[in-house]
Each structure stands twice: as structure tokens, then as C-alpha cells.
């Protein structure tokens, strides 16, 4: 009986250690998977938002990354929808979009996550449209040949996972 108890205890110990190790491996895997998905959604979503505001992209592209309610509450997107963007008189060919994310932790079973992001666009490649050049230069001066600078901003983003896909649910200014 003494030997049977030792054998059972030996295998139970080893089984417990194996289960703990497998649990840690699964948690790390799902954390890494969710983290990379969230980073891609934020980076690509915010870049497409900036491109849409500058007239380089269509509104349909934003639906891949943002929930409809988020886009309806975004003043910059609404101004662009109404044709009231500061970039409407410019042909923007390219941007240097930079996004920095704060720390975030997401458990494998979480369906929402909050993260603070900082968006910068240090360089915009473009010029005023030929038909609008004289009007824009007369109104805004000689430097108006190039698109206006993008205002750096810090946002608090709330992302949600629906049908296995992360999307940006809300995007609020961190300075409010």
C-alpha cells in the first residue's frame, strides 16, 4: 500500500506540473495573438482614418477597423463627410503615420480592452490642387502650397471583440 501511494503521488505531481505549464503556454499564446491583432487594428485603423480625412482613402475602408457608432461620433470624420476638411483643396500622395501605444493587458477571455495611443504624422507629401492654387495662395499665403500640418493627438481607445474580430468601439481625446 505504501508503494502504491508513492507511485500515485509521483504521477499526480508530474501531471499537475504539466497542466500548469500547458496553461501558461496557452495564456501566453492567446495574449500574444490578441496583442498583435489589437496593434494591427489600431495602427491600420488610425492610418486609414488619417488617409480618409486627407482624401486618400474611401470611407468603406474605415468599416474594417471601426464600429459604426465610433465613426458617427468622430468629429474629424464627420467634417470630412460634409466636405469641410482642411485637406479638401490638396492632393495628398503619402503620409508618414506614427502611432505609439501604451501598455495593455488582455486575458484570453476578455472581449474589451482600453489603451492610450499617441498619433503623429510628421510628414505629409502633397500639394495644392492646380485648379485651386491661386485661390488657396491668395487666401492663406505662399506657404499654403503644401498641406497643413497634422495636429498630434493622444487618444483613449476602447476596442471590442465581436465575432472573433477586434474593432475600435470608441476613440476619445485623452485631454478631455
FITIPA-285598 format. One record per atom (N, C-alpha, C): x, y, z; atom name. Coordinates in nm, 3 decimals. Layout:
N
px->X py->Y pz->Z at->CA
...
end
This chain:
176
px->0.081 py->-0.119 pz->0.000 at->N
px->0.000 py->0.000 pz->0.000 at->CA
px->0.087 py->0.127 pz->0.000 at->C
px->0.197 py->0.122 pz->0.072 at->N
px->0.288 py->0.234 pz->0.082 at->CA
px->0.346 py->0.269 pz->-0.055 at->C
px->0.384 py->0.169 pz->-0.132 at->N
px->0.442 py->0.191 pz->-0.265 at->CA
px->0.338 py->0.242 pz->-0.364 at->C
px->0.218 py->0.194 pz->-0.353 at->N
px->0.109 py->0.240 pz->-0.442 at->CA
px->0.081 py->0.388 pz->-0.419 at->C
px->0.077 py->0.430 pz->-0.294 at->N
px->0.055 py->0.570 pz->-0.260 at->CA
px->0.167 py->0.658 pz->-0.315 at->C
px->0.291 py->0.615 pz->-0.306 at->N
px->0.405 py->0.691 pz->-0.359 at->CA
px->0.398 py->0.702 pz->-0.512 at->C
px->0.361 py->0.594 pz->-0.578 at->N
px->0.350 py->0.595 pz->-0.725 at->CA
px->0.239 py->0.690 pz->-0.769 at->C
px->0.125 py->0.684 pz->-0.702 at->N
px->0.012 py->0.773 pz->-0.737 at->CA
px->0.052 py->0.918 pz->-0.711 at->C
px->0.116 py->0.945 pz->-0.599 at->N
px->0.159 py->1.082 pz->-0.566 at->CA
px->0.263 py->1.132 pz->-0.668 at->C
px->0.354 py->1.046 pz->-0.711 at->N
px->0.455 py->1.082 pz->-0.811 at->CA
px->0.387 py->1.124 pz->-0.942 at->C
px->0.295 py->1.044 pz->-0.993 at->N
px->0.226 py->1.076 pz->-1.119 at->CA
px->0.134 py->1.197 pz->-1.104 at->C
px->0.070 py->1.213 pz->-0.990 at->N
px->-0.018 py->1.329 pz->-0.967 at->CA
px->0.064 py->1.458 pz->-0.967 at->C
px->0.182 py->1.456 pz->-0.905 at->N
px->0.270 py->1.573 pz->-0.905 at->CA
px->0.312 py->1.610 pz->-1.046 at->C
px->0.355 py->1.511 pz->-1.122 at->N
px->0.401 py->1.536 pz->-1.259 at->CA
px->0.286 py->1.586 pz->-1.346 at->C
px->0.168 py->1.531 pz->-1.329 at->N
px->0.051 py->1.573 pz->-1.406 at->CA
px->0.013 py->1.718 pz->-1.372 at->C
px->0.022 py->1.755 pz->-1.246 at->N
px->-0.008 py->1.892 pz->-1.205 at->CA
px->0.092 py->1.989 pz->-1.267 at->C
px->0.220 py->1.957 pz->-1.265 at->N
px->0.323 py->2.043 pz->-1.323 at->CA
px->0.301 py->2.057 pz->-1.473 at->C
px->0.270 py->1.948 pz->-1.540 at->N
px->0.245 py->1.954 pz->-1.685 at->CA
px->0.123 py->2.040 pz->-1.715 at->C
px->0.017 py->2.028 pz->-1.637 at->N
px->-0.104 py->2.110 pz->-1.659 at->CA
px->-0.076 py->2.259 pz->-1.636 at->C
px->0.002 py->2.292 pz->-1.534 at->N
px->0.036 py->2.432 pz->-1.510 at->CA
px->0.120 py->2.488 pz->-1.625 at->C
px->0.216 py->2.413 pz->-1.672 at->N
px->0.300 py->2.458 pz->-1.784 at->CA
px->0.216 py->2.476 pz->-1.910 at->C
px->0.129 py->2.382 pz->-1.941 at->N
px->0.042 py->2.395 pz->-2.058 at->CA
px->-0.052 py->2.514 pz->-2.045 at->C
px->-0.103 py->2.538 pz->-1.925 at->N
px->-0.189 py->2.655 pz->-1.902 at->CA
px->-0.115 py->2.785 pz->-1.926 at->C
px->0.009 py->2.794 pz->-1.880 at->N
px->0.090 py->2.914 pz->-1.904 at->CA
px->0.120 py->2.933 pz->-2.052 at->C
px->0.151 py->2.824 pz->-2.120 at->N
px->0.179 py->2.833 pz->-2.264 at->CA
px->0.056 py->2.883 pz->-2.338 at->C
px->-0.061 py->2.831 pz->-2.305 at->N
px->-0.184 py->2.874 pz->-2.373 at->CA
px->-0.216 py->3.021 pz->-2.343 at->C
px->-0.195 py->3.064 pz->-2.218 at->N
px->-0.221 py->3.203 pz->-2.183 at->CA
px->-0.128 py->3.297 pz->-2.259 at->C
px->0.000 py->3.263 pz->-2.266 at->N
px->0.097 py->3.345 pz->-2.339 at->CA
px->0.062 py->3.349 pz->-2.488 at->C
px->0.023 py->3.236 pz->-2.545 at->N
px->-0.013 py->3.231 pz->-2.686 at->CA
px->-0.132 py->3.322 pz->-2.716 at->C
px->-0.239 py->3.311 pz->-2.636 at->N
px->-0.357 py->3.393 pz->-2.662 at->CA
px->-0.331 py->3.541 pz->-2.634 at->C
px->-0.248 py->3.570 pz->-2.534 at->N
px->-0.211 py->3.710 pz->-2.509 at->CA
px->-0.138 py->3.767 pz->-2.630 at->C
px->-0.041 py->3.693 pz->-2.681 at->N
px->0.036 py->3.741 pz->-2.797 at->CA
px->-0.053 py->3.756 pz->-2.919 at->C
px->-0.144 py->3.662 pz->-2.939 at->N
px->-0.235 py->3.670 pz->-3.054 at->CA
px->-0.325 py->3.793 pz->-3.043 at->C
px->-0.385 py->3.814 pz->-2.926 at->N
px->-0.472 py->3.929 pz->-2.907 at->CA
px->-0.394 py->4.060 pz->-2.917 at->C
px->-0.276 py->4.065 pz->-2.859 at->N
px->-0.194 py->4.185 pz->-2.863 at->CA
px->-0.159 py->4.222 pz->-3.007 at->C
px->-0.117 py->4.125 pz->-3.086 at->N
px->-0.082 py->4.156 pz->-3.225 at->CA
px->-0.205 py->4.198 pz->-3.305 at->C
px->-0.319 py->4.135 pz->-3.282 at->N
px->-0.441 py->4.177 pz->-3.351 at->CA
px->-0.481 py->4.319 pz->-3.314 at->C
px->-0.471 py->4.353 pz->-3.187 at->N
px->-0.507 py->4.487 pz->-3.140 at->CA
px->-0.412 py->4.590 pz->-3.200 at->C
px->-0.282 py->4.560 pz->-3.202 at->N
px->-0.186 py->4.654 pz->-3.260 at->CA
px->-0.213 py->4.677 pz->-3.408 at->C
px->-0.245 py->4.573 pz->-3.480 at->N
px->-0.272 py->4.586 pz->-3.624 at->CA
px->-0.399 py->4.668 pz->-3.646 at->C
px->-0.504 py->4.640 pz->-3.570 at->N
px->-0.629 py->4.714 pz->-3.585 at->CA
px->-0.608 py->4.862 pz->-3.554 at->C
px->-0.536 py->4.892 pz->-3.447 at->N
px->-0.512 py->5.032 pz->-3.412 at->CA
px->-0.425 py->5.102 pz->-3.516 at->C
px->-0.314 py->5.041 pz->-3.552 at->N
px->-0.221 py->5.104 pz->-3.647 at->CA
px->-0.287 py->5.126 pz->-3.783 at->C
px->-0.344 py->5.021 pz->-3.838 at->N
px->-0.406 py->5.033 pz->-3.970 at->CA
px->-0.533 py->5.117 pz->-3.966 at->C
px->-0.610 py->5.102 pz->-3.860 at->N
px->-0.734 py->5.180 pz->-3.849 at->CA
px->-0.708 py->5.329 pz->-3.839 at->C
px->-0.613 py->5.368 pz->-3.755 at->N
px->-0.583 py->5.511 pz->-3.740 at->CA
px->-0.517 py->5.567 pz->-3.866 at->C
px->-0.434 py->5.487 pz->-3.932 at->N
px->-0.372 py->5.532 pz->-4.057 at->CA
px->-0.479 py->5.551 pz->-4.165 at->C
px->-0.574 py->5.460 pz->-4.176 at->N
px->-0.681 py->5.475 pz->-4.274 at->CA
px->-0.773 py->5.591 pz->-4.240 at->C
px->-0.792 py->5.617 pz->-4.110 at->N
px->-0.872 py->5.733 pz->-4.069 at->CA
px->-0.805 py->5.862 pz->-4.117 at->C
px->-0.673 py->5.871 pz->-4.096 at->N
px->-0.600 py->5.990 pz->-4.140 at->CA
px->-0.602 py->6.002 pz->-4.292 at->C
px->-0.587 py->5.891 pz->-4.362 at->N
px->-0.592 py->5.894 pz->-4.508 at->CA
px->-0.730 py->5.937 pz->-4.557 at->C
px->-0.835 py->5.892 pz->-4.490 at->N
px->-0.970 py->5.933 pz->-4.530 at->CA
px->-0.988 py->6.083 pz->-4.509 at->C
px->-0.940 py->6.135 pz->-4.398 at->N
px->-0.953 py->6.278 pz->-4.369 at->CA
px->-0.876 py->6.361 pz->-4.471 at->C
px->-0.765 py->6.307 pz->-4.520 at->N
px->-0.684 py->6.378 pz->-4.619 at->CA
px->-0.727 py->6.350 pz->-4.763 at->C
px->-0.829 py->6.269 pz->-4.781 at->N
px->-0.882 py->6.244 pz->-4.914 at->CA
px->-0.810 py->6.136 pz->-4.992 at->C
px->-0.732 py->6.053 pz->-4.926 at->N
px->-0.657 py->5.948 pz->-4.995 at->CA
px->-0.730 py->5.814 pz->-4.996 at->C
px->-0.831 py->5.797 pz->-4.914 at->N
px->-0.895 py->5.668 pz->-4.896 at->CA
px->-1.046 py->5.686 pz->-4.890 at->C
px->-1.119 py->5.577 pz->-4.906 at->N
px->-1.265 py->5.584 pz->-4.901 at->CA
px->-1.316 py->5.553 pz->-4.760 at->C
px->-1.437 py->5.591 pz->-4.735 at->N
px->-1.499 py->5.569 pz->-4.603 at->CA
px->-1.520 py->5.420 pz->-4.578 at->C
px->-1.538 py->5.342 pz->-4.683 at->N
px->-1.562 py->5.198 pz->-4.668 at->CA
px->-1.446 py->5.129 pz->-4.597 at->C
px->-1.324 py->5.177 pz->-4.618 at->N
px->-1.207 py->5.116 pz->-4.554 at->CA
px->-1.214 py->5.127 pz->-4.402 at->C
px->-1.279 py->5.231 pz->-4.351 at->N
px->-1.286 py->5.251 pz->-4.207 at->CA
px->-1.375 py->5.148 pz->-4.139 at->C
px->-1.471 py->5.091 pz->-4.212 at->N
px->-1.561 py->4.994 pz->-4.153 at->CA
px->-1.490 py->4.865 pz->-4.113 at->C
px->-1.373 py->4.839 pz->-4.167 at->N
px->-1.296 py->4.721 pz->-4.129 at->CA
px->-1.240 py->4.733 pz->-3.988 at->C
px->-1.219 py->4.857 pz->-3.942 at->N
px->-1.148 py->4.880 pz->-3.816 at->CA
px->-1.233 py->4.946 pz->-3.708 at->C
px->-1.336 py->5.020 pz->-3.747 at->N
px->-1.417 py->5.096 pz->-3.652 at->CA
px->-1.561 py->5.046 pz->-3.652 at->C
px->-1.626 py->5.051 pz->-3.537 at->N
px->-1.770 py->5.029 pz->-3.532 at->CA
px->-1.839 py->5.154 pz->-3.586 at->C
px->-1.958 py->5.138 pz->-3.639 at->N
px->-2.031 py->5.249 pz->-3.700 at->CA
px->-2.055 py->5.361 pz->-3.599 at->C
px->-2.087 py->5.326 pz->-3.476 at->N
px->-2.114 py->5.428 pz->-3.373 at->CA
px->-1.990 py->5.513 pz->-3.346 at->C
px->-1.873 py->5.454 pz->-3.354 at->N
px->-1.749 py->5.529 pz->-3.332 at->CA
px->-1.730 py->5.632 pz->-3.442 at->C
px->-1.755 py->5.593 pz->-3.566 at->N
px->-1.738 py->5.685 pz->-3.678 at->CA
px->-1.841 py->5.798 pz->-3.675 at->C
px->-1.961 py->5.767 pz->-3.626 at->N
px->-2.066 py->5.869 pz->-3.617 at->CA
px->-2.037 py->5.972 pz->-3.509 at->C
px->-1.951 py->5.939 pz->-3.413 at->N
px->-1.916 py->6.032 pz->-3.305 at->CA
px->-1.781 py->6.099 pz->-3.326 at->C
px->-1.713 py->6.068 pz->-3.434 at->N
px->-1.581 py->6.124 pz->-3.463 at->CA
px->-1.598 py->6.253 pz->-3.542 at->C
px->-1.564 py->6.366 pz->-3.480 at->N
px->-1.587 py->6.496 pz->-3.544 at->CA
px->-1.503 py->6.514 pz->-3.671 at->C
px->-1.382 py->6.464 pz->-3.674 at->N
px->-1.297 py->6.478 pz->-3.793 at->CA
px->-1.354 py->6.400 pz->-3.911 at->C
px->-1.405 py->6.281 pz->-3.884 at->N
px->-1.466 py->6.200 pz->-3.991 at->CA
px->-1.595 py->6.266 pz->-4.039 at->C
px->-1.674 py->6.320 pz->-3.946 at->N
px->-1.799 py->6.386 pz->-3.985 at->CA
px->-1.771 py->6.511 pz->-4.068 at->C
px->-1.667 py->6.587 pz->-4.031 at->N
px->-1.631 py->6.705 pz->-4.111 at->CA
px->-1.590 py->6.664 pz->-4.252 at->C
px->-1.518 py->6.554 pz->-4.263 at->N
px->-1.477 py->6.505 pz->-4.395 at->CA
px->-1.598 py->6.460 pz->-4.475 at->C
px->-1.693 py->6.393 pz->-4.408 at->N
px->-1.816 py->6.352 pz->-4.476 at->CA
px->-1.890 py->6.472 pz->-4.533 at->C
px->-1.886 py->6.585 pz->-4.461 at->N
px->-1.955 py->6.707 pz->-4.504 at->CA
px->-1.870 py->6.792 pz->-4.599 at->C
px->-1.750 py->6.746 pz->-4.632 at->N
px->-1.663 py->6.820 pz->-4.723 at->CA
px->-1.597 py->6.940 pz->-4.660 at->C
px->-1.581 py->6.938 pz->-4.528 at->N
px->-1.527 py->7.053 pz->-4.456 at->CA
px->-1.392 py->7.020 pz->-4.392 at->C
px->-1.308 py->6.948 pz->-4.464 at->N
px->-1.177 py->6.913 pz->-4.412 at->CA
px->-1.073 py->7.015 pz->-4.458 at->C
px->-0.971 py->7.044 pz->-4.379 at->N
px->-0.868 py->7.139 pz->-4.424 at->CA
px->-0.786 py->7.087 pz->-4.541 at->C
px->-0.800 py->6.960 pz->-4.576 at->N
px->-0.722 py->6.899 pz->-4.684 at->CA
px->-0.801 py->6.887 pz->-4.815 at->C
px->-0.919 py->6.946 pz->-4.821 at->N
px->-1.005 py->6.930 pz->-4.940 at->CA
px->-0.945 py->6.993 pz->-5.065 at->C
px->-0.860 py->7.094 pz->-5.051 at->N
px->-0.801 py->7.162 pz->-5.166 at->CA
px->-0.663 py->7.108 pz->-5.202 at->C
px->-0.626 py->6.992 pz->-5.146 at->N
px->-0.492 py->6.938 pz->-5.166 at->CA
px->-0.497 py->6.796 pz->-5.223 at->C
px->-0.397 py->6.765 pz->-5.303 at->N
px->-0.372 py->6.628 pz->-5.348 at->CA
px->-0.265 py->6.570 pz->-5.257 at->C
px->-0.305 py->6.488 pz->-5.165 at->N
px->-0.210 py->6.426 pz->-5.073 at->CA
px->-0.172 py->6.291 pz->-5.131 at->C
px->-0.043 py->6.270 pz->-5.151 at->N
px->0.008 py->6.147 pz->-5.213 at->CA
px->0.057 py->6.045 pz->-5.111 at->C
px->0.101 py->6.090 pz->-4.996 at->N
px->0.153 py->5.997 pz->-4.896 at->CA
px->0.169 py->6.065 pz->-4.761 at->C
px->0.171 py->5.982 pz->-4.657 at->N
px->0.190 py->6.034 pz->-4.521 at->CA
px->0.287 py->5.943 pz->-4.447 at->C
px->0.350 py->5.999 pz->-4.345 at->N
px->0.436 py->5.924 pz->-4.255 at->CA
px->0.360 py->5.914 pz->-4.123 at->C
px->0.283 py->5.806 pz->-4.108 at->N
px->0.194 py->5.790 pz->-3.992 at->CA
px->0.267 py->5.716 pz->-3.882 at->C
px->0.264 py->5.773 pz->-3.761 at->N
px->0.329 py->5.711 pz->-3.644 at->CA
px->0.225 py->5.695 pz->-3.533 at->C
px->0.224 py->5.578 pz->-3.472 at->N
px->0.131 py->5.551 pz->-3.363 at->CA
px->0.207 py->5.482 pz->-3.250 at->C
px->0.196 py->5.539 pz->-3.131 at->N
px->0.259 py->5.480 pz->-3.012 at->CA
px->0.149 py->5.435 pz->-2.918 at->C
px->0.163 py->5.313 pz->-2.869 at->N
px->0.063 py->5.256 pz->-2.780 at->CA
px->0.117 py->5.247 pz->-2.638 at->C
px->0.026 py->5.268 pz->-2.542 at->N
px->0.061 py->5.246 pz->-2.404 at->CA
px->0.052 py->5.098 pz->-2.370 at->C
px->0.084 py->5.063 pz->-2.247 at->N
px->0.079 py->4.923 pz->-2.204 at->CA
px->-0.066 py->4.876 pz->-2.197 at->C
px->-0.088 py->4.752 pz->-2.234 at->N
px->-0.220 py->4.693 pz->-2.219 at->CA
px->-0.206 py->4.546 pz->-2.183 at->C
px->-0.304 py->4.498 pz->-2.112 at->N
px->-0.311 py->4.356 pz->-2.079 at->CA
px->-0.449 py->4.306 pz->-2.117 at->C
px->-0.453 py->4.195 pz->-2.186 at->N
px->-0.580 py->4.137 pz->-2.227 at->CA
px->-0.575 py->3.987 pz->-2.200 at->C
px->-0.668 py->3.941 pz->-2.118 at->N
px->-0.678 py->3.798 pz->-2.089 at->CA
px->-0.741 py->3.728 pz->-2.209 at->C
px->-0.718 py->3.599 pz->-2.225 at->N
px->-0.774 py->3.527 pz->-2.341 at->CA
px->-0.926 py->3.534 pz->-2.347 at->C
px->-0.993 py->3.550 pz->-2.235 at->N
px->-1.139 py->3.550 pz->-2.233 at->CA
px->-1.198 py->3.692 pz->-2.236 at->C
px->-1.113 py->3.795 pz->-2.235 at->N
px->-1.162 py->3.933 pz->-2.242 at->CA
px->-1.216 py->3.965 pz->-2.381 at->C
px->-1.321 py->4.046 pz->-2.382 at->N
px->-1.377 py->4.089 pz->-2.511 at->CA
px->-1.366 py->4.240 pz->-2.529 at->C
px->-1.311 py->4.310 pz->-2.429 at->N
px->-1.287 py->4.454 pz->-2.443 at->CA
px->-1.150 py->4.487 pz->-2.385 at->C
px->-1.091 py->4.594 pz->-2.437 at->N
px->-0.962 py->4.639 pz->-2.386 at->CA
px->-0.953 py->4.791 pz->-2.407 at->C
px->-0.891 py->4.859 pz->-2.312 at->N
px->-0.868 py->5.003 pz->-2.320 at->CA
px->-0.718 py->5.027 pz->-2.337 at->C
px->-0.685 py->5.122 pz->-2.422 at->N
px->-0.544 py->5.153 pz->-2.445 at->CA
px->-0.531 py->5.301 pz->-2.480 at->C
px->-0.422 py->5.362 pz->-2.435 at->N
px->-0.392 py->5.501 pz->-2.469 at->CA
px->-0.294 py->5.500 pz->-2.586 at->C
px->-0.327 py->5.578 pz->-2.688 at->N
px->-0.242 py->5.584 pz->-2.807 at->CA
px->-0.207 py->5.729 pz->-2.837 at->C
px->-0.091 py->5.748 pz->-2.897 at->N
px->-0.046 py->5.880 pz->-2.941 at->CA
px->-0.025 py->5.874 pz->-3.091 at->C
px->-0.093 py->5.963 pz->-3.163 at->N
px->-0.085 py->5.965 pz->-3.309 at->CA
px->-0.007 py->6.088 pz->-3.354 at->C
px->0.088 py->6.064 pz->-3.445 at->N
px->0.165 py->6.173 pz->-3.505 at->CA
px->0.178 py->6.148 pz->-3.654 at->C
px->0.176 py->6.256 pz->-3.731 at->N
px->0.206 py->6.248 pz->-3.874 at->CA
px->0.307 py->6.359 pz->-3.901 at->C
px->0.437 py->6.327 pz->-3.891 at->N
px->0.539 py->6.431 pz->-3.905 at->CA
px->0.557 py->6.481 pz->-4.048 at->C
px->0.517 py->6.401 pz->-4.148 at->N
px->0.540 py->6.443 pz->-4.286 at->CA
px->0.420 py->6.408 pz->-4.372 at->C
px->0.374 py->6.506 pz->-4.448 at->N
px->0.265 py->6.486 pz->-4.543 at->CA
px->0.316 py->6.526 pz->-4.681 at->C
px->0.306 py->6.433 pz->-4.775 at->N
px->0.354 py->6.458 pz->-4.910 at->CA
px->0.234 py->6.496 pz->-4.997 at->C
px->0.231 py->6.621 pz->-5.041 at->N
px->0.121 py->6.666 pz->-5.126 at->CA
px->0.136 py->6.812 pz->-5.163 at->C
px->0.047 py->6.855 pz->-5.251 at->N
px->0.046 py->6.995 pz->-5.297 at->CA
px->-0.098 py->7.035 pz->-5.320 at->C
px->-0.117 py->7.165 pz->-5.330 at->N
px->-0.249 py->7.219 pz->-5.356 at->CA
px->-0.294 py->7.177 pz->-5.497 at->C
px->-0.423 py->7.153 pz->-5.513 at->N
px->-0.477 py->7.116 pz->-5.644 at->CA
px->-0.457 py->7.231 pz->-5.741 at->C
px->-0.425 py->7.199 pz->-5.865 at->N
px->-0.394 py->7.301 pz->-5.966 at->CA
px->-0.506 py->7.401 pz->-5.986 at->C
px->-0.631 py->7.356 pz->-5.987 at->N
px->-0.744 py->7.445 pz->-6.010 at->CA
px->-0.770 py->7.537 pz->-5.892 at->C
px->-0.724 py->7.500 pz->-5.774 at->N
px->-0.749 py->7.579 pz->-5.653 at->CA
px->-0.626 py->7.658 pz->-5.608 at->C
px->-0.514 py->7.644 pz->-5.678 at->N
px->-0.387 py->7.702 pz->-5.633 at->CA
px->-0.396 py->7.851 pz->-5.610 at->C
px->-0.443 py->7.926 pz->-5.708 at->N
px->-0.447 py->8.072 pz->-5.695 at->CA
px->-0.537 py->8.114 pz->-5.579 at->C
px->-0.651 py->8.050 pz->-5.567 at->N
px->-0.747 py->8.084 pz->-5.461 at->CA
px->-0.690 py->8.056 pz->-5.322 at->C
px->-0.628 py->7.939 pz->-5.306 at->N
px->-0.574 py->7.900 pz->-5.176 at->CA
px->-0.456 py->7.988 pz->-5.138 at->C
px->-0.367 py->8.017 pz->-5.234 at->N
px->-0.250 py->8.101 pz->-5.205 at->CA
px->-0.293 py->8.242 pz->-5.171 at->C
px->-0.393 py->8.295 pz->-5.240 at->N
px->-0.443 py->8.429 pz->-5.210 at->CA
px->-0.507 py->8.433 pz->-5.071 at->C
px->-0.575 py->8.327 pz->-5.033 at->N
px->-0.645 py->8.322 pz->-4.905 at->CA
px->-0.551 py->8.296 pz->-4.788 at->C
px->-0.457 py->8.199 pz->-4.805 at->N
px->-0.376 py->8.153 pz->-4.692 at->CA
px->-0.228 py->8.188 pz->-4.700 at->C
px->-0.183 py->8.244 pz->-4.808 at->N
px->-0.043 py->8.282 pz->-4.820 at->CA
px->0.038 py->8.184 pz->-4.903 at->C
px->0.166 py->8.217 pz->-4.922 at->N
px->0.254 py->8.138 pz->-5.010 at->CA
px->0.283 py->7.999 pz->-4.954 at->C
px->0.281 py->7.982 pz->-4.823 at->N
px->0.307 py->7.851 pz->-4.765 at->CA
px->0.190 py->7.755 pz->-4.780 at->C
px->0.079 py->7.803 pz->-4.830 at->N
px->-0.039 py->7.718 pz->-4.846 at->CA
px->-0.027 py->7.625 pz->-4.966 at->C
px->0.086 py->7.627 pz->-5.035 at->N
px->0.108 py->7.535 pz->-5.147 at->CA
px->0.112 py->7.391 pz->-5.094 at->C
px->0.159 py->7.373 pz->-4.971 at->N
px->0.170 py->7.241 pz->-4.910 at->CA
px->0.058 py->7.220 pz->-4.810 at->C
px->0.016 py->7.095 pz->-4.789 at->N
px->-0.094 py->7.068 pz->-4.695 at->CA
px->-0.062 py->7.114 pz->-4.554 at->C
px->-0.165 py->7.152 pz->-4.479 at->N
px->-0.142 py->7.192 pz->-4.339 at->CA
px->-0.091 py->7.075 pz->-4.255 at->C
px->-0.018 py->7.107 pz->-4.151 at->N
px->0.038 py->7.004 pz->-4.062 at->CA
px->-0.075 py->6.934 pz->-3.986 at->C
px->-0.053 py->6.809 pz->-3.957 at->N
px->-0.147 py->6.728 pz->-3.879 at->CA
px->-0.123 py->6.757 pz->-3.731 at->C
px->-0.230 py->6.778 pz->-3.657 at->N
px->-0.218 py->6.804 pz->-3.513 at->CA
px->-0.196 py->6.672 pz->-3.439 at->C
px->-0.082 py->6.662 pz->-3.368 at->N
px->-0.056 py->6.542 pz->-3.288 at->CA
px->-0.163 py->6.529 pz->-3.182 at->C
px->-0.204 py->6.407 pz->-3.153 at->N
px->-0.312 py->6.387 pz->-3.057 at->CA
px->-0.289 py->6.260 pz->-2.977 at->C
px->-0.343 py->6.261 pz->-2.856 at->N
px->-0.341 py->6.143 pz->-2.770 at->CA
px->-0.485 py->6.101 pz->-2.748 at->C
px->-0.512 py->5.973 pz->-2.767 at->N
px->-0.648 py->5.920 pz->-2.759 at->CA
px->-0.654 py->5.807 pz->-2.659 at->C
px->-0.774 py->5.789 pz->-2.606 at->N
px->-0.806 py->5.667 pz->-2.530 at->CA
px->-0.899 py->5.586 pz->-2.618 at->C
px->-0.855 py->5.468 pz->-2.653 at->N
px->-0.933 py->5.382 pz->-2.742 at->CA
px->-0.990 py->5.266 pz->-2.662 at->C
px->-1.115 py->5.234 pz->-2.691 at->N
px->-1.179 py->5.116 pz->-2.636 at->CA
px->-1.206 py->5.023 pz->-2.753 at->C
px->-1.148 py->4.905 pz->-2.747 at->N
px->-1.166 py->4.805 pz->-2.852 at->CA
px->-1.252 py->4.693 pz->-2.799 at->C
px->-1.331 py->4.637 pz->-2.888 at->N
px->-1.417 py->4.525 pz->-2.851 at->CA
px->-1.401 py->4.414 pz->-2.954 at->C
px->-1.416 py->4.293 pz->-2.906 at->N
px->-1.406 py->4.177 pz->-2.995 at->CA
px->-1.546 py->4.127 pz->-3.023 at->C
px->-1.583 py->4.130 pz->-3.151 at->N
px->-1.713 py->4.081 pz->-3.194 at->CA
px->-1.691 py->3.982 pz->-3.307 at->C
px->-1.749 py->3.865 pz->-3.292 at->N
px->-1.733 py->3.757 pz->-3.390 at->CA
px->-1.586 py->3.725 pz->-3.414 at->C
px->-1.507 py->3.730 pz->-3.309 at->N
px->-1.366 py->3.696 pz->-3.318 at->CA
px->-1.278 py->3.802 pz->-3.380 at->C
px->-1.332 py->3.922 pz->-3.403 at->N
px->-1.257 py->4.029 pz->-3.469 at->CA
px->-1.256 py->4.154 pz->-3.380 at->C
px->-1.138 py->4.210 pz->-3.358 at->N
px->-1.125 py->4.331 pz->-3.279 at->CA
px->-1.161 py->4.452 pz->-3.364 at->C
px->-1.239 py->4.546 pz->-3.305 at->N
px->-1.273 py->4.672 pz->-3.371 at->CA
px->-1.269 py->4.784 pz->-3.267 at->C
px->-1.244 py->4.904 pz->-3.315 at->N
px->-1.238 py->5.020 pz->-3.227 at->CA
px->-1.381 py->5.065 pz->-3.200 at->C
px->-1.420 py->5.065 pz->-3.073 at->N
px->-1.557 py->5.099 pz->-3.034 at->CA
px->-1.571 py->5.247 pz->-3.004 at->C
px->-1.477 py->5.302 pz->-2.928 at->N
px->-1.477 py->5.446 pz->-2.901 at->CA
px->-1.335 py->5.499 pz->-2.910 at->C
px->-1.327 py->5.626 pz->-2.948 at->N
px->-1.200 py->5.695 pz->-2.960 at->CA
px->-1.221 py->5.834 pz->-2.904 at->C
px->-1.166 py->5.859 pz->-2.785 at->N
px->-1.185 py->5.987 pz->-2.720 at->CA
px->-1.050 py->6.053 pz->-2.696 at->C
px->-1.052 py->6.184 pz->-2.698 at->N
px->-0.929 py->6.259 pz->-2.674 at->CA
px->-0.888 py->6.241 pz->-2.529 at->C
px->-0.760 py->6.221 pz->-2.505 at->N
px->-0.711 py->6.199 pz->-2.368 at->CA
px->-0.705 py->6.329 pz->-2.290 at->C
px->-0.721 py->6.443 pz->-2.356 at->N
px->-0.710 py->6.572 pz->-2.287 at->CA
px->-0.845 py->6.625 pz->-2.241 at->C
px->-0.949 py->6.545 pz->-2.252 at->N
px->-1.082 py->6.590 pz->-2.208 at->CA
px->-1.096 py->6.578 pz->-2.059 at->C
end
